[in-house]
């Protein structure tokens, strides 16, 4: 189906994503965990190879195999970067769940000068309005599917969300929101309206309108007309190309130059016990840009770290700002210090 068939990732990816309405620059929690379908135990090797390819795609944002072969040709086996794996039964289907070693991967990226993307990933909201001529015009949302085009769009968003580790979301608008947008469409900018309700990196609006028997118009952030009897497949092909281009542009802003290294200071407040300390430290260690962490000082309710990072201070600030467990309170560029508040 369209571009989906041309992406190798679609053969393997396990589409498990929850479309939620939260802040932009969110942390992708399972960045280093990959799920791949598996028919039987004899095909574990093939599934492991596939999971590694997906992992590199997620971490670099580059779909070409050049980085994969760069790593392998440097004398590394795909298995070298795996912590563990197991077979999971999900919805009566078998998947190989593969956990990759973040530190080994980023160290190898550093050695080979391969840029990486951090844990904090963009959030894109899709406002998709559909008038198919056979039912009342509606705004697409995750909780319901009215026509085939709805399911095709959602499937594409799920595939790209997982393969690229980015949040592609459908806002769950209530009736009052929909009425406001439709009644005051000429007075209200839909992007501004959505941004006032949901924080995101980007809002994309697409209007799909059937204007004749085999005649469709698409406007908004995508603009084209179609006059034939295979609109769904044609639209999905155009839509996926647009989504890929959007993702590429957004992720390009979050690149960490792993060949560069620097030292920064992190001060974390609201550390009340040993569990808080361990949680805060483990949270930091999960960040792609973190190389090493040393305790600089410890006072009541506050701990200070000296941290070695890959990339520069700006990219580190961008990554840590999307963390789910700590709130950024102060950023001092002169001393390259970040003040954080541990959140419960």
C-alpha positions as CSV (number, residue, x, y, z in Angstrom):
1,X,0.0,0.0,0.0
2,X,1.7,3.2,-1.2
3,X,4.8,4.3,0.5
4,X,4.3,1.9,3.4
5,X,5.3,-1.0,1.2
6,X,8.5,0.7,0.2
7,X,9.7,1.1,3.7
8,X,11.5,-2.0,5.0
9,X,10.4,-1.0,8.5
10,X,6.8,-1.8,7.8
11,X,7.5,-5.6,7.5
12,X,8.6,-5.8,11.1
13,X,7.3,-3.0,13.2
14,X,4.9,-3.7,16.0
15,X,2.4,-0.9,16.1
16,X,1.9,-0.2,19.8
17,X,1.4,3.4,20.5
18,X,-1.2,5.3,22.5
19,X,-2.4,8.5,21.1
20,X,-2.3,10.8,24.1
21,X,-2.8,14.5,24.6
22,X,0.3,15.8,26.5
23,X,3.1,18.3,26.2
24,X,5.4,18.6,23.3
25,X,9.0,17.5,23.4
26,X,8.0,14.3,25.2
27,X,10.4,11.5,26.2
28,X,10.0,8.4,24.2
29,X,10.1,5.8,27.0
30,X,10.9,2.6,25.1
31,X,13.4,4.1,22.7
32,X,15.8,1.2,23.1
33,X,13.1,-1.6,23.1
34,X,12.1,-3.0,19.7
35,X,9.3,-5.5,18.9
36,X,9.4,-7.6,15.8
37,X,6.9,-10.3,14.6
38,X,8.2,-13.9,14.8
39,X,6.6,-17.0,13.4
40,X,8.7,-19.6,15.3
41,X,11.8,-20.0,17.4
42,X,13.9,-21.0,14.3
43,X,13.6,-17.4,12.9
44,X,15.0,-15.6,16.0
45,X,18.2,-14.8,14.2
46,X,16.3,-13.1,11.4
47,X,14.1,-11.2,13.9
48,X,17.2,-10.0,15.8
49,X,18.8,-8.7,12.6
50,X,15.5,-6.8,11.8
51,X,15.3,-5.4,15.3
52,X,18.8,-4.0,15.0
53,X,18.0,-2.3,11.7
54,X,14.9,-0.7,13.3
55,X,17.0,0.4,16.3
56,X,19.5,2.2,14.1
57,X,16.7,3.8,12.0
58,X,15.1,5.1,15.2
59,X,18.4,6.4,16.7
60,X,19.7,8.1,13.5
61,X,16.5,9.1,11.7
62,X,18.2,7.8,8.5
63,X,16.4,5.0,6.6
64,X,19.4,4.2,4.4
65,X,21.5,1.2,5.4
66,X,24.8,3.1,5.3
67,X,25.0,3.5,9.1
68,X,24.1,-0.2,9.7
69,X,26.9,-1.3,7.4
70,X,29.3,1.2,8.9
71,X,28.8,-0.4,12.3
72,X,29.0,-4.0,11.0
73,X,32.0,-3.3,8.8
74,X,33.8,-1.9,11.9
75,X,33.9,-5.5,13.2
76,X,30.6,-5.5,15.2
77,X,27.9,-8.1,15.2
78,X,24.3,-7.1,15.6
79,X,24.0,-9.2,18.8
80,X,26.8,-7.3,20.4
81,X,24.5,-4.4,21.2
82,X,21.6,-6.5,22.7
83,X,21.0,-6.7,26.4
84,X,18.4,-9.4,26.3
85,X,15.4,-10.6,24.3
86,X,12.3,-12.7,24.8
87,X,9.3,-13.9,23.0
88,X,6.0,-12.1,23.9
89,X,2.5,-13.0,23.0
90,X,0.5,-9.9,22.3
91,X,-3.1,-10.1,21.0
92,X,-2.5,-13.8,20.1
93,X,0.6,-12.9,17.9
94,X,4.2,-13.7,18.8
95,X,6.7,-10.9,18.9
96,X,10.4,-10.9,19.8
97,X,11.0,-8.1,22.4
98,X,14.6,-6.9,22.1
99,X,16.3,-4.7,24.6
100,X,19.3,-2.8,23.3
101,X,22.3,-1.5,25.3
102,X,22.1,2.3,25.0
103,X,25.7,2.9,26.3
104,X,27.3,0.4,23.9
105,X,25.4,1.8,20.9
106,X,26.2,5.5,21.6
107,X,29.8,4.6,22.3
108,X,30.0,3.0,18.9
109,X,28.3,6.0,17.4
110,X,30.9,8.2,19.0
111,X,33.8,6.1,17.7
112,X,32.3,6.1,14.1
113,X,31.1,9.7,14.2
114,X,27.5,8.8,13.6
115,X,25.0,11.5,14.8
116,X,22.1,10.3,17.0
117,X,18.7,11.6,18.1
118,X,17.9,12.1,21.8
119,X,15.1,10.7,23.9
120,X,13.0,13.9,23.7
121,X,10.9,13.6,20.5
122,X,8.6,16.1,18.8
123,X,4.8,15.9,19.1
124,X,2.8,16.5,15.9
125,X,-1.0,17.0,16.1
126,X,-3.0,16.1,13.1
127,X,-6.3,17.9,12.6
128,X,-8.0,16.0,9.8
129,X,-11.4,17.0,8.7
130,X,-13.3,14.6,6.4
131,X,-16.4,15.1,4.3
132,X,-16.9,11.9,2.3
133,X,-20.3,12.8,1.0
134,X,-22.1,9.9,2.6
135,X,-22.0,10.9,6.3
136,X,-22.0,14.1,8.3
137,X,-18.6,15.8,8.1
138,X,-16.3,14.9,11.0
139,X,-12.9,15.4,12.6
140,X,-10.8,12.3,12.7
141,X,-10.0,11.0,16.2
142,X,-8.4,7.9,17.6
143,X,-11.5,6.7,19.5
144,X,-13.6,6.1,16.4
145,X,-13.3,5.1,12.7
146,X,-16.1,6.0,10.4
147,X,-14.7,5.1,7.0
148,X,-11.8,3.1,5.5
149,X,-9.7,6.2,5.0
150,X,-9.8,6.7,8.8
151,X,-8.3,3.3,9.4
152,X,-5.6,3.8,6.8
153,X,-4.5,7.2,8.2
154,X,-4.4,5.8,11.7
155,X,-2.3,2.8,10.7
156,X,0.2,5.0,8.8
157,X,0.5,7.3,11.9
158,X,1.1,4.3,14.2
159,X,3.7,2.8,11.8
160,X,5.7,6.0,11.6
161,X,5.3,6.8,15.3
162,X,7.0,3.5,16.2
163,X,9.6,3.3,13.4
164,X,10.8,6.9,13.9
165,X,10.1,7.1,17.7
166,X,8.1,10.3,17.3
167,X,4.6,11.3,18.6
168,X,2.0,11.6,15.9
169,X,-1.3,12.3,17.5
170,X,-4.9,12.9,16.8
171,X,-6.5,15.4,19.2
172,X,-9.6,14.1,20.9
173,X,-11.9,17.1,20.4
174,X,-15.2,17.2,22.2
175,X,-18.4,18.5,20.7
176,X,-17.9,22.0,21.9
177,X,-14.4,22.1,20.4
178,X,-15.8,20.9,17.0
179,X,-18.6,23.4,17.2
180,X,-16.2,26.2,17.9
181,X,-14.0,25.3,15.0
182,X,-16.8,24.9,12.5
183,X,-18.9,27.9,13.6
184,X,-16.0,30.4,13.8
185,X,-13.7,28.9,11.2
186,X,-13.2,32.3,9.5
187,X,-12.4,34.0,12.8
188,X,-10.3,31.3,14.6
189,X,-7.0,30.0,13.4
190,X,-7.2,26.2,14.0
191,X,-3.5,25.9,14.8
192,X,-3.8,28.6,17.5
193,X,-6.9,27.0,18.9
194,X,-5.2,23.6,19.2
195,X,-2.1,25.1,20.7
196,X,-4.2,26.7,23.3
197,X,-5.6,23.3,24.4
198,X,-2.7,20.9,23.6
199,X,1.0,21.7,23.6
200,X,2.8,20.4,20.5
201,X,5.8,21.0,18.3
202,X,3.6,21.3,15.1
203,X,0.0,21.2,14.1
204,X,-1.0,19.9,10.7
205,X,-4.5,20.5,9.3
206,X,-5.8,18.5,6.3
207,X,-9.3,18.8,4.9
208,X,-10.6,15.9,2.8
209,X,-13.7,16.7,0.7
210,X,-15.6,14.6,-1.8
211,X,-17.1,17.0,-4.3
212,X,-18.3,14.4,-6.9
213,X,-18.8,10.7,-7.7
214,X,-15.0,10.2,-8.2
215,X,-13.9,13.7,-7.5
216,X,-12.0,14.7,-4.3
217,X,-10.4,17.9,-3.0
218,X,-7.7,18.0,-0.4
219,X,-6.6,21.4,1.1
220,X,-4.9,22.8,4.2
221,X,-1.3,21.7,4.7
222,X,-1.7,19.3,1.8
223,X,-3.3,20.5,-1.4
224,X,-4.4,18.5,-4.5
225,X,-7.4,17.3,-6.5
226,X,-8.1,13.7,-7.5
227,X,-10.5,12.5,-10.2
228,X,-10.6,8.7,-10.3
229,X,-11.9,5.7,-8.4
230,X,-8.9,4.8,-6.1
231,X,-8.7,7.9,-3.9
232,X,-7.9,6.1,-0.6
233,X,-4.6,4.5,-1.9
234,X,-3.7,7.7,-3.8
235,X,-4.3,9.8,-0.7
236,X,-2.3,7.5,1.6
237,X,0.7,7.5,-0.7
238,X,0.7,11.4,-0.8
239,X,0.0,11.5,2.9
240,X,2.9,9.2,3.9
241,X,5.3,11.2,1.7
242,X,4.2,14.3,3.5
243,X,4.5,12.8,6.9
244,X,8.0,11.4,6.2
245,X,9.2,14.8,5.0
246,X,7.7,16.5,8.1
247,X,9.4,14.0,10.4
248,X,12.7,14.4,8.7
249,X,12.6,18.2,9.1
250,X,11.6,18.0,12.8
251,X,14.1,15.3,13.8
252,X,16.9,17.1,12.0
253,X,16.7,19.8,14.7
254,X,17.3,17.3,17.5
255,X,20.5,15.8,16.2
256,X,23.3,15.0,18.7
257,X,26.8,15.1,17.3
258,X,28.2,12.1,19.2
259,X,31.7,12.8,18.0
260,X,31.7,15.9,20.2
261,X,32.0,15.7,24.0
262,X,31.7,18.2,26.8
263,X,31.1,18.6,30.6
264,X,28.0,20.0,32.2
265,X,26.6,20.5,35.7
266,X,23.2,19.2,36.8
267,X,21.7,20.2,40.2
268,X,18.6,18.3,41.2
269,X,16.4,19.5,44.1
270,X,13.6,17.7,46.0
271,X,15.7,14.5,46.5
272,X,14.2,13.3,49.8
273,X,15.5,9.7,50.1
274,X,17.6,7.0,48.5
275,X,14.9,6.0,46.1
276,X,14.6,9.5,44.8
277,X,18.4,9.6,44.3
278,X,18.4,6.3,42.4
279,X,15.4,7.2,40.3
280,X,17.0,10.5,39.3
281,X,20.3,9.0,38.5
282,X,18.8,6.2,36.4
283,X,16.6,8.7,34.6
284,X,19.7,10.7,33.6
285,X,21.6,7.6,32.5
286,X,18.8,6.7,30.0
287,X,19.3,9.9,28.1
288,X,21.1,9.4,24.8
289,X,23.5,12.3,25.3
290,X,24.7,11.2,28.7
291,X,28.2,9.5,28.7
292,X,29.0,9.4,32.4
293,X,27.8,10.8,35.7
294,X,29.7,11.7,38.8
295,X,28.4,13.0,42.1
296,X,29.9,16.5,42.8
297,X,28.2,17.2,46.0
298,X,25.2,16.2,48.1
299,X,23.3,18.4,50.5
300,X,20.0,18.1,52.2
301,X,17.3,17.7,49.6
302,X,19.7,18.5,46.7
303,X,22.4,16.6,44.7
304,X,24.9,18.0,42.2
305,X,26.4,16.0,39.4
306,X,29.2,16.6,37.0
307,X,28.1,15.0,33.7
308,X,30.0,14.1,30.6
309,X,27.7,14.4,27.6
310,X,27.9,13.8,23.8
311,X,27.1,16.8,21.7
312,X,26.9,20.4,22.9
313,X,25.0,22.0,25.8
314,X,22.1,23.2,23.6
315,X,21.2,19.7,22.4
316,X,21.5,18.4,25.9
317,X,19.1,21.1,27.2
318,X,16.7,20.1,24.4
319,X,16.8,16.4,25.4
320,X,16.6,16.8,29.2
321,X,13.7,19.3,28.9
322,X,11.4,16.6,27.6
323,X,12.1,14.3,30.6
324,X,9.0,13.0,32.4
325,X,10.4,12.8,35.9
326,X,12.2,16.2,36.3
327,X,11.2,19.8,35.7
328,X,13.7,22.3,34.4
329,X,13.8,25.4,36.6
330,X,17.1,27.2,35.6
331,X,19.4,27.0,32.6
332,X,22.7,28.8,32.9
333,X,24.5,28.8,29.6
334,X,27.6,30.7,31.0
335,X,28.4,27.9,33.5
336,X,26.6,25.2,31.5
337,X,24.5,24.3,34.4
338,X,21.0,23.0,34.6
339,X,18.8,23.2,37.7
340,X,16.1,20.5,37.9
341,X,13.3,19.7,40.3
342,X,12.6,16.0,40.9
343,X,8.9,15.4,40.2
344,X,6.8,12.8,41.9
